[in-house]
Amino acid sequence: MDPAAQDGNGNGAPEDLPPPPPVPPNVTPTKVVEETKKVLRVPMARRGLGTKGNKVPILTNHFKVNVTNVEGQFFHYSVALFYEDGRPVDGKGVGRKVLDRVRDTYDSELGGKEFAYDGEKSLFTVGSLPRNKLEFTVVLEDNTSSRNNGNTSPGRTSPNDSDRKRLRRQFHSKTFKVEISFAAKIPMQAIALALRGQENENSMEALRVLDIILRQNAAKQGCLLVRQSFFHNDPKNFTEVGGGILGCRGFHSSFRATQSGLSLNIDVSTTMIIQPGPVVDFLIANQNVRDPFSVDWAKAKRTLKNLRVSTSPTNQEYKITGLSEKSCKEQLFTLKQRGKDSSEAETTEVTVYDYFVNNRNIDLRYSGDLPCINVGKPKRPTYFPIELCNLVSLQRYTKALSTFQRSSLVEKSRQKPQERMSVLSNALKINNYDAEPMLRACGVSINNSFTQVEGRVLQPPKLKVGNGDDLFCRNGRWNFNNKRFVNSCKIERWAVVNFSAPRVDVPGLVRDLTRVAETKGLTVEEPFDIFNENQQFRRAPALVRVEKMFEEVQSKLPGPPKFLLCLLPERKNCDIYGPWKRKNLSDFGVVTQCLAPGRVNDQYLTNLMLKINAKLGGLNSMLAGEISPSIPVVSKLPTLIMGMDVSHGSPGQSDIPSIAAVVSSRQWPSISRYRACVRTQSPKVEMIDNLYKPVSDTEDDGIVRELLVDFYVSSGKRKPDQIIIFRDGVSESQFNQVLNIELTQIMEACKNLDEKWNPKFVVIVAQKNHHTKFFQPNSPDNVPPGTIIDNKVCHPRNNDFYLCAHAGMIVSLS
């Protein structure tokens, strides 16, 4: 009925509504309270640029991007892939091959449109396709890899006639059905909004489309794609780090919205890959053995599972599913052959070795007594002699690196600033993005010059040490030679454990350490004893060596020690370090300091004493502003400073709990003393979920309450009026979670202590793993320590900045 229509009496009044139903006598009506919409916190906007410091010109690895087709539109299409029988395709990697075949086969049906495909379920075009829904059928026939290393069997360069027949007979081409359906429009004008700091869903999606175009460009070149980092199959980019693992150098490339407009950020990137080539060579390197007959095959089976191999001489590619239970000369399988006098197939039992030697005429030199590689299914195995299998290149290694591998990677990945600039310039030229059809359709052009920004070099903070002396900074470093600590501790009830070689003069080392410690103001008692490792355990596993040493210490000491000095056998990559630290700190709560007695001098011992004094509760230095006190903002009102981070298990360890750690300042107005609180939480969860943990209406068992109470007690019973939170380890996409989940928990913890208490908060996110690098123009040196950049390449809205806080000895700074 038209609400404006008059009723039957013609008086224009609306019809009477029926009366509400009667309320039962035993029911009390409740008033409906409208939910107030929760206001989400967002990062604060930039109020202006900083002015302090000496201004210096700086170059950065951002390249200016111009977009002319701002009135155009991206069209987003959903992609669904099916096998011929209607089953959905769920395997990774096949999507790009299928869509490439669609592009080649159905160009006219696509209206000649270029598209950007993300490799999964999204496809983007500039302008629309001819229809909102398109269906295609394609056949994939090629199953060889574009990343293989081209190895063939000895003496052969191509498949022989029997191999070709076998290929035709064995290989099954696959038919795929492809459905492309319209999903949404994304105006390119959204990019302009992002540049003005007015980010919305469209602007983020438009930048994502541009990044997908970069990924597709790299995929066409046969690159390994790791998010926005791309790695070419070029041995010049590989570097050995040990254990059959290679560091593969590539580059990161992504579009960024900045204060000066759209820019392309290109940086050097490194990922870990499996050593390509013969499987046997990889296993020998991986297990550090002399020959294939010394390989632990149970371990090899776990290592090789799901890796891809190409087989000689056909260069066919397969995924490894396991190893044979018997050796190549003993492993039988059923061979079907046509009889000479009959068309019916005859079956015979034959060993893998005899089949390849006699039927395929392939000479096997060493794999007869080794297991075979299985590339089949559990109930239908397919075996190849191991010497005919070569690991395909660019297969990522995602497990945790050993200490030695990490050290080797860092050593070999170092680049001087000018070298890195040259590599980045070459990367831009090689990729030739200006010729990329999709970028040209967007009207995108990229300047090939590094963006110049204005940096400011801040003065280093002034430190105070013992006796009120000043400690001055030189080239980003502070040296404690001839200086005493502010508060020196006492080293008592301690002992020395020696895992190192017996040639080390341990008593002389203890005397030197005592002498240096006393110059810093520490009091050092005589150690209870020096425990030298029993020689019979020197070749035992690290865990056993640590257990045996700890048993000896416990048996001879009259009580638990306060401090243990540990001498390690190697300066770097010592496998004792981790188990020793875990045993002392986690199991017994004993403070320990490790050192490798190589080139030990007074400077080394001074640096060692900095760590020992801090671990035992001493204070090495203070900011000069703490003593006055004259630190801006912090010294005026009681201020709590917190640092928060979450560490996760190594890659592949999905069941290891994550560890949340929060440290907070105490004894205001000092900001140099901190208390730590550590909790475990669900694996791989970045948001800290124990900041506020109510166990009843009045009790809170969370991290923040513990730290607030400690601040209150240690700061003269004063509650903080200001709380500064430093949050590490979160990405830009998680900023809002930090502000609306973690900060809310912290506020609730404060309210739980005092409902009327309303401290002010500021959250500062520290990000290290970004790809913006800075260089001094016409200089081989890194940018000076204390360089800050807050213009041109920063976020167009958020109040962010880049700070090179330390002296960079070798690599360019980020």
N, C-alpha and C positions, 0 to 999 in steps of 0.2 A: 504493500500500500504506500502511496506517496505521502510522506510525513507532512507535506504542506496542504494536503486535501482537508476540506472542512468536514465536520461531522454531519450527521443527518439533520440536525437542527439548524445548520447553516451558521453557527456562531463561531466557527474557526477554532474551537477548543479541541485539544487532542482527546482521543478516547480514554475513558477511565481504565486504569490498570486494575487487575484483580487484586484483592487484599492478600497480604502475605499469609502463609500458613500459620496456624497457632503454635506457640512455643510450648512444648511439653512441660508439665509442672516441675519435673526433676532436672531440668536443664537450665543453666544460666548462660545467656548469650554472651559471646566475647566479641569485642570490637576488632575489626580487621585493621591491622597496622600495615600501611604501605611500606614496602622495603625501600630504604633509601639507596640509591645507586652508588656503589662504591667508586670513589675517585681513584683512578690508577695514577701512581707516581711515574713520571718520565724523567730522563736525564735533564739536568738544567741547561739552559741555553747559554751560549757565550755572551758575556757582557762587554767584551772589548779585548784588545790585544795587550800583552805585557810590555813593559818599557824598561825594566831593569836589565843591566848587563851591557857588555860591549858588543855592538852590532858587527856581525861578520857575514859575508856572502857564503851561501851553502848551495851545493847541487844535490838533487834528490832523484831517485829512480822512478819518478812519475813523468809521463809523457802526455802533453796536452792533446785532448781529443775534441774535435769539432763535429757537431751533428747538424746537418742541414735539413733533413727530412722530419722536422719536428711536428708537422701536421699529419704525418703518416700514422698507421696503426699496425701493431703486431696482432696477428690472429693466432690464438692458442687452440690446438686440436689435441684430443685424447687419442692415443694409439693403443689398440688391442691386437695382440698376436695370437694366432691359434695354429695348431697342427691341422693336418688334413682331416683328421677324425673329430675335430672340434675341441680337443683338449687345449687349455691355455698354455702358452709358452712361458716357462718360468726360469729357464736358463739364462745366465748373464752372458753378455757378449754377442749373442746371436742377433739381437735387435738391430744393431747398426748394419750388419751384413744384409738383413732382410730389407731394411729401409733403403739401403744403397741400391739393391736390386729393383725395388719399387721405382726409385728415381730413374734408373736406367731404362726400365721396361715401359713405364707409363707416363712418360714426360708430357705427352699431349693431354692425357686425362687430368694431369695436375696443373694444366694451363701454363706449362713451362716455368712454374714457380720454383725458386730455390727455397729450401726449408732448413731449419736448424732442429736437429733431433737430439734429445738429452740421453739417448741410449736406453730409456726405460718406457715411460708412458706419455711423454709430452713432446709435441712437435709444434714449431712456430714458423709462421710465414710473415712477410711484409705484404699486407693486402690479403684478400681472401682467396681461397681455392675455389674452383668452379662450383662445387656443391658443398653443402654442410656435412654430408656423410658420403664417404667413398669406401668402396670395398675392392680389394685386389687379391690376386692369387699369384704367388711367385714360387719358383723352384731354386733351391740352393744346391749346387753340385760340388763345389770346391771345399775340401776339408783340410787343405794344407795351411800352414801358418805363415803369416807375413813377417813373423819375428824369428823364424828358425834360423839356425846358423849354417844351413846349407851343407851339413856333413852328409856324406854317403858312405857306403861300405867300401872297404879297402879295394883299390884298383878299379872302382866303378865310378862313373860320373853321371849315369842315368839308369833308370830301370831297364832290365833286360826284357825280352819278349814274354817270358813266363810271368815276370812281375807285372807287366802291363795287363796281361790277361787276368791275373789275380786281382788287380785293382778294379778292373771292370766287373769282375764277378762278385767281388766282396763289397764294393762300395754301394751304398744306397742313398740316392738323392732324396732330399726332403722337400715336401710341399708345405707352404705356409699360407694362411689366410690373414690378411691385414685389414683392419677396420680403422678408418680415420674419421673422427667425429668432432664437429665444432664444439668448443668449450667456452671461450670467452674472447673479448677484445681487450687489448691493452694499448691505450693511446701513448704514442711516443712523447707527447707533451708531459707525461708523468716524469720523464727524465729531468725536464726543466724544473718540475716541482721539487725533486730530490735535491737539485743543485741550490735551490732556495731554502733548503732545510725543512721543506714541508713534505716530509716522507709519508707515504701511505702505501697501501697494499699494491697499488698499480705501479708506483715508482720502484719499489723493491723488485717487483716481477719484471719490469722493463730492463733493469740492470742485470737481472738474472738471465734474461734472454740474450743479452750481449755476451755474458760469460759463457753461455751454452754455445754460442757461435764460435768462441775461441776454442772450446773443448772439441767441437766438431772439426775445426780446422786442424787441430793436433791429431785427432783420430784418423783423419785422411792420410796423414803422414806416417801412420803405423806406430804412433807414440803410445807408451803406457800412460794412462790418465789416473792421477791421484788428486781428486777434487780439482782445484785450479792449477795443479802442477803437472807438467808434461815432460816425458822422458823419451828421447830418441834412442833407437837401437844402434848405437855407435860405440864400439869398444874404446874409443878415445875418452868417452865419458865415464868409463868404469874404473874403479880403484879397489883393490883387494883390502879387506879389513880382517881377514882370517876366518877359518872355519867354513870355507866354501861360500862365503857371503861377500858380495860386492856392494860398494857404495856407487850408486848411479846418479850422476849429476845431470840435472835438467834445469828447467826454469818455471817459475810461477808467473802467471799472467792473469790479471783481472781488472775490470773497470771499477773505478772508485769515484763517488761523488765527493768533491772537495770544495773549499771556499772559492777557488779560482775557476771552477767548472768541472767538467768531466775529465778524468785522466786515466791513462792506462798504467798500471803498476806492474813492472816487470822486475823479477828478482831471481837470483840463483837459488835452486832448490835441490835437495838430495833425498833420495829414497834408497832403501835396501832391496837388493834383488838376489836371487839364487844364481850361482855361477853357471852360465850356460855351457853346453858342450857335453862330452861323454858323462853318463851317469856315474860311472866308476870313478872318474877323476873328482867329481863333486864329493862322493862319499869318502874318498881318501882324505880330501882336504877337510871335510866336515868333522870327521872323527879323529883327524890327526894321526893316521896310521901310515905304514910304509907301503902296503900293497893291498889289493882287493881281498886277499885271503885272510887279512887281519881285521876285516870289517865286522862290527857287531850288527848282524842282519836283523835282529829284533828291533834295534834302534833305527836301523836304516829303513825298515818298513814304515815306522811312524813318520820319519822325516820325509819320505818320498810320497806318501799318500796325497793324492789330488794334484800333484805336480804334472805338468804337461811335457810329453816327450814327442820328438819326431823320430821315426824309425827308418833306418837305412835298409835297402837303397831307394825305397819308394817315396821317402820324405812325407809319409802319412803322419798326421798328428793325433795323439791319443792322450787321455788322462789316466794316470797311474792309479789303479785300485788296490794293488797289493803286490806281494811277491809269491813265487811258487814255494811250496813246502819242501820240495826236493831240488836237487841240482839239475842243471840243464840236461846233463847226460842221463839222468834218472827220471825226470818228469815226463810221464806219458800223457798222451791225449789221443782221441779217436780221429783218425784221418779217413775221410771219405774219398774214394777214387773210383772211376769207371773201369770196369774190367776190360781186358783186351777182347774177350769173346762175347761180352754181354753189355747191353746198354744200361743195365742196372748198376747202381753204385755199390762198391764193396767197401767195407769198413775194416781198418786195421789199427792196432795199437802201435804207436811209434813215439819215440822220445823227441822232445823239442830239438835236441842237438842233431839227431839223425835227420830230422825233417829239413832243417835249414842247410845242413851240409850236403845231403844226398839229393833232396827234392829241389832245393832252391839254389844249389851250387854256390853257397856262400861259405867262405873259409872263416871258421871261428877259431881265434887264436888262444883265448884265455877263459872264455865264459862257460866252458863245459862243466867245470866243477863249482860254478857259482849259481845262486838262485836266478830264476827268470823274472822278468818284469811282467806283471799281470795287468792288462788294460781292459779286461772283460768284466762281466758281471759275476756276482758270487756263485751263481749256479752254472754260468757258462763262461769259464775263464778263457782268456786269450793271452798266450804267452809269447814273449820275445826274448831271445838271448840278450843279456844286459849290455854286451858290447855293441849291439846294433841300435841302442837307445841313446838319444842325445836330448838333454834338457833344453827346451825352447827358451830363448832369451826373454828378458823383461818380465820375469815372474817375481812378484813382490815377496819379500821375506818380512813377515809381520810380527815375529816373536821378539822378545826382549834381547838386546845385544849383551854380550858379556862385557865385563869391565875392560878387558883388553881390546875388544872390537870397538867399543865406544871411544877409547883413547886413540886407537888407530884412525878411526873416522874423523875425529876432530883434527888430528895432526895432518891428515891428507886433504881435508876440505878447506884449509885456510887459504884465503886469497888476500893479496894486498889491494888497497882501494882502487888503484889505477887498473889493475888486472880485472877486477870485478866490473868496473865501468866498461872496459873493452868487451868483456863477455856479454854484458847486457845490450850494448849497442849492436853487436853482431846478432844476438838473438832476435832483436827487432827487425833487422834486415832480412835474416833467413826466413822468418815467418811471413814477411811481406803481406801484412794484414790489409794494406790498401787494395790488394787484388782479390781479397776474399769477397765472393759475390753477395753474400748476405749482408756484410758490413757496408758494401757499396750501395745496396738497396736501401739501407738505413741512412745513407748520406754521411757515413762515419769516415773521417780522415784523421790520421794520427801524426803528430809532429815527432820528428826523430831526435829532438834535443832534450837533454835532461832539464827538468824544471829548476829554475834558480829561485831560492827562497831566502828570506832574511833570518839569520839565526842570532841569538844573543848568548854570549858566554857569561854565565853567572859567576860571582866570586865564590870561592869555596867556603864552607862553614868554618868558623873559628872554634878550635877545640882547646880544652883545658885538661891537663894531666896532673900528676902528683906534685905537691908543693906549690900548687897554683901556677905552674909553668904553662906557657903557651905551646901548642903543637901546630906547626905551620905545614901547609900542604905544598908539595912540589910536584908538578906535572900529574896531578890527580892522585898522588900517593902521600900517605903519612908514614913517617918512619919513627919508631919508638927507641932508636938507639940513644943512649944517655938520658932517657926519660924514665920517670917512675910512674906507676899506676895511681889512679885516684884512690881506690880502695884495694889494697892487696890482701889476698887471703893467706891462709896457713896450710901448707901441704904436710899433712900428718897421716899416720896409719896408712902408709902406702907401700907399694912393692913394685918391682920391675919384673916383667915376664919377657923372655927372649926367645922368639921364634927364628931369629936371624942366625947367620953362620957363627960358629964359635970363635972366629978370628976377631970379632968385634970386641973392643975394649969397653965393656959395659961399665965397670967402676969408673973409668976415665970419663965416659959420657955422663954418668950421674954427677960427677964432680963439676963438669962444665955446666950442666943444667942448673945445679945448685948455685953456682957462682953467678950466672946470668939472672936467675930468679931473684937473688938477693939484691942485685943492682936495680931491679924493678920494685923492690920493697916487699917481696914475699919472704916469709919465714919457711924454711924447708927443714924438716926433721930427716934423720937418717932413714933410708928405706929399710923395711923389716927384713927383706931378703931379695936376692936376684934369682929368679927361677929360670934356668936354662932348659930348653926342650930336650927331652930324651931322644937321642939319635935314632932309636928304633922306630920312632913315629914320624920321622922327617918325610917319608914317602907315602904316608897314610893320607886319606881324604881330609880336607880342611876341617870338616865337622868333627872328625875323630881327634885331630890334633888339638882343637880347641877344648873338647871335653876332657882329654887327658891332662892338658895343662891346668884347667880349672880344678880338676880333682886334686892335683898336687898342691895348688895354692890353698885350697880349702883345708887340706890335711895338715898343713904346716903353720898356717896363720892362727893366732890365738882367738881371733874374732873377725867379723866381716871388714874388709878394707874400705877406706873412704875413696881411695884413688889407686888405679893401676896404670903404670906406664908400659906400653906394649911395643916391642921392637919387631918390626915385620921383616921378612926375608927379602921382599922386593919393594922398590920405591913406588912402582905403579902396578896396577892390575893384580894385586895380591888377593888370592881367593880366601885367605884367612880373615880378611878385614870384616866382611859382612857377618859371618858366624860369631866372630869375637865380639863385635858391637852388640849383636842380638843377645848373646849370653849375658853380657855385663849389664846392659841398660834395661832390657826387657825382663829378663829372668830374675836378676838380683839387684837392680838399681844401683850399680856401682859406676861411678864416673871413671872413664878411661880415656887415655890419649894415645894414639898410635903414631909412630914415626918409623921411617926407613933410614937406618944409620949409614947413609952413603956419604955425600959431601956435607957433613954437619959443621957449621961454623956459628959464630955469635949471632949473625943476622937470622939464620935459620932457627936458633934456639930462642931468640927474642920473639919471632913470629909464633913459635910454639907456646911460649909463655902467655901470649895474648889469649890463646884458646884455653889454656889450662886455668888461668885466673878467672876467666868468665864462667867456665864450667863449674868452678868451685864456689861461685857466688861473689867473686870480686867485681870491681868496676874499673875498666881500663882508662876510659876518658869520658868527658862530658862536653856538651855544647857550652860555649862561653855564655850563651843566653840563658842557660839553666841556672847559672850561679847568680846572675844579676838580680832577679830573673827578668828577661826582656824579650822573650820570643813573642812575636806578634800573635794576637788572638789567644794562643795557648796559655801564656803566662798571666793573662788578665783574669780569667775565670777558671775554676777547676775543670780540667779537660782530660778525658780518657781517650787514649789512642789505641785502637785495636787493629790487628792484622789477621786476616782469615784466608785459609786456603784448604783445598781438598786434594789429597794424592790418591791415585788409583793403582790397582794392580797392573802388572805388565800386560802388553797386548797378548790376547789369547787366554789370560787368566780371568775368566768371567765370574768365577766363584770366590775370588779374593775380596774381602770387604774393603771399601774405601775408608780412608782415614781423614777425618776433619780435624784441623788444628787451628786454634785461636790463641793469639798472644795479646796481652793488654798491658798498658803502662800502669805503674803504681808509684806511690810516694810523690804525688804531685806537690810542687811544681816541677819535679824531675821528670824527664821523659826518657831517661837512659836505662831505667830498670823495668823489666817485664816479667810477667808471670804467664805460663803456658797452660793450656787445657786441651786435651786430646780425646776424641771419641771415635769409635768405629760406626759406620753406617752402611747402607745397602751398596753392593758393588756398582761402580760406574755412575753413581749419583753425584752430580756436581753441587747441587744446592744443599747446604748444611741443614740437617733436619733436627738437630739437638740443641739449637740455640735457646729455645724456650720449650720446656718439657714439664708441663703441670702434672703432678701425680695426685693432687687433690685440689680443693678449692683455694687453699692457701699455700700449698707447697709447690715449689718449682725445682726440678732436678736438672735444669738445663745448664749449658756452658756459660751463658751470659750472667746468670745470677751469681755463679761462683766468682766470676771476674769482677762484677760490680761490688760484691761484698768485700773482696780483697782490696779494691781501690778505696772503699770507704774506710776500712780499718787502717790501711797504710797511709792515708792522706789526711789524718787528723779528723776523722769522722765527718768528712765532707763528701757529698754526692756530686758527681760530675754534672756541670751545667751544659757541657758540650761533649759530644762523642764523635771522634773522627775515625772512620772505618776505612782501612785499606783492604781491598778485596783482590786477590790474585787468582788467575787461572780461569776467568770466564770470558766468553766471546761476546761480540757485540750483540748477537741475538739473545743473549742471556741477561743483558743489562736490566730489563724490566722485571725479570724474575728476582734478581738481587734486591731491587727496590721494593717489590711488592710481596715477596715471600720472606726473604732473610731479614730485611729491615723491619718488617711487620713483627716478626718473632722477637727481635731485639727490643722493639717498643713495648711489646706485651710483657717481656721480662722486667722492664723498668716499671710498668704499671703494677705488676704483681708485687713489687717491693713497696711502692708508694703510689696510690691512685692519683695523687695531686702533683706528682713529679713529671715535668715536661722538659727534658733536656733537648737541646738542638742537635741535629745530626747532619753530618756530611759524609757521603760515600765516595771514595776515590778508587776507581778500578785501575789496576796496574796490568798492562798487557806487554808481554815480552815477545811472543811468537807472531809478530807481524812481519810484513815484507817491505816496509819502507826503510830505505837505507840512505845515509847522508855522506857526502864527500866534500872535501875542500877543493875548490877549483884550482887547477894548475899546481897541485901539491901532491906528493906521494904519501903524505901523512894522513892519519885519521883526523876527524874533527876533534877539537880540544875538549877535554872533560868539562862538564858544566854547560854544554851547548844545549839550548832549548829552542824549539821551533813551534810556533803557534799560528802560522799564517800559510796561506796558499794550498798546502796539501793536507790540512786538517779537515775535520768534519764540518760541513757547511752550517750546522746548527749547534751540535753538542760542544760543551766546553772542554775540549781535549787538547793535548799538546804532546810533543815528543821531547824526551829528555835523555841526552847521552850523559849519564851521571858519572861514569868511570872512564879512566884512561883506557883506550883500546890499543893494545900492544901490536896486534897483527892485522885483524880483519876490520872491514868497514863496520861502522856502528849503526845500530838500529835503535 
